[in-house]
Amino acid sequence: MNRISRTLSAVAALGLALVAVVPVSGQTAYTVNDVDANLYRIDLQSGVVAAVGPTGFGDVEALAFDPLSGRLYAIEDDLEVLLTCDPQSGACSVVGSLGSDLYVSGAGLAFSCSGRLFMVDENSGSWYEIN
């Protein structure tokens, strides 16, 4: 079994699906478990998955690293807010609301190389820029 297969097997075994890769090193990824709401660190070289700590939020749906600042961002689906998460402790804090007219369910986040943040709602297929 190769390194990627071991990593994917470890992630799947924990029921983890959302992954954000650290843009500078490319050696580490992060994910959130929907069951325990913990942030997890994935060593992409060894495939080892380790709990970092609780996010403090119940329904974190998306993760993405800002390539300019190195900050880890997330979407909290139930509260419909943008979060920043500390990759050392797992703790997340609210940056702001996504908007009162927006119903988010199953969101995805992605940064452009220039630092523009985009979100997609998987139910509607709609894309949004978050600023």
C-alpha positions in Angstrom: 0.0 0.0 0.0 1.5 3.3 -1.0 1.6 6.5 1.1 -1.4 8.1 -0.5 -3.5 4.9 -0.1 -2.5 4.7 3.6 -3.5 8.3 4.1 -6.8 7.9 2.4 -7.5 4.7 4.3 -6.7 6.5 7.6 -8.9 9.4 6.7 -11.8 7.2 5.6 -11.5 5.0 8.8 -12.1 8.1 10.9 -15.1 9.2 8.8 -13.3 12.3 7.7 -14.0 13.9 4.4 -13.1 17.6 4.3 -9.4 18.2 3.7 -7.3 21.4 3.4 -3.6 21.0 2.5 -1.1 23.5 3.9 -0.1 25.5 0.8 3.6 26.1 1.6 4.8 22.7 2.6 2.2 20.4 1.0 3.2 17.9 3.7 0.3 18.4 6.1 -3.5 18.5 5.6 -6.3 19.2 8.0 -9.8 17.9 8.3 -12.8 18.0 10.6 -14.8 15.0 11.9 -18.6 15.6 11.9 -19.0 13.2 14.8 -16.7 14.8 17.4 -16.2 18.2 15.8 -12.4 17.9 16.3 -9.8 19.3 13.9 -7.4 16.6 12.7 -3.9 16.9 11.3 -2.9 14.5 8.5 0.8 13.9 7.8 0.8 13.3 4.1 4.2 11.5 4.2 3.4 8.9 6.8 -0.4 8.8 6.5 -0.8 9.4 10.3 -4.0 11.2 11.3 -3.9 12.9 14.7 -6.6 14.8 16.6 -5.6 18.5 17.1 -8.6 19.6 19.3 -12.2 20.7 19.3 -13.3 23.3 16.9 -16.0 24.6 19.3 -18.6 24.4 16.5 -21.0 21.6 15.6 -21.1 21.6 11.8 -17.9 22.7 10.1 -18.5 22.0 6.4 -15.4 23.3 4.5 -11.8 24.1 5.0 -9.3 26.1 3.0 -5.9 27.8 3.6 -5.4 31.4 2.5 -2.2 31.2 0.4 -1.2 34.7 1.3 -1.7 34.7 5.1 -1.5 31.0 5.8 -4.7 31.2 7.9 -7.1 28.2 7.9 -10.7 29.2 7.2 -13.9 27.1 7.5 -17.6 27.4 7.0 -20.0 26.6 9.9 -23.1 25.2 8.1 -25.7 25.5 10.8 -24.8 29.1 11.8 -23.9 30.1 8.2 -20.7 31.9 9.3 -17.1 32.1 8.1 -14.6 30.8 10.7 -10.8 30.9 11.2 -9.3 27.9 12.8 -6.1 27.5 14.8 -4.1 24.5 13.4 -2.3 24.2 16.7 -5.3 23.9 19.0 -8.3 23.2 16.7 -10.2 26.1 18.1 -12.2 28.2 15.6 -13.6 31.7 15.9 -16.3 33.5 13.9 -15.1 36.0 11.2 -18.6 37.0 10.1 -21.9 36.0 8.7 -22.3 34.6 5.2 -25.5 36.7 4.7 -29.0 36.4 5.9 -30.4 35.5 2.4 -28.0 32.6 1.9 -28.9 29.0 2.8 -25.7 27.0 3.0 -25.8 23.2 3.0 -22.7 21.2 2.1 -20.4 24.1 1.3 -16.9 24.0 -0.2 -14.2 26.7 0.1 -11.3 27.5 -2.2 -8.8 30.3 -2.4 -7.3 31.7 -5.6 -3.6 32.2 -5.8 -4.2 35.9 -5.3 -6.1 35.3 -2.0 -9.7 35.6 -3.3 -12.0 33.3 -1.3 -14.8 31.4 -3.0 -17.5 29.2 -1.7 -19.8 26.8 -3.5 -23.1 25.5 -2.1 -23.3 21.8 -3.2 -27.1 21.7 -3.1 -27.7 24.7 -5.4 -24.3 24.6 -7.3 -24.1 28.3 -6.8 -20.6 30.0 -6.4 -20.0 33.0 -4.2 -17.0 35.2 -3.5 -16.5 36.0 0.2 -14.8 39.2 1.0 
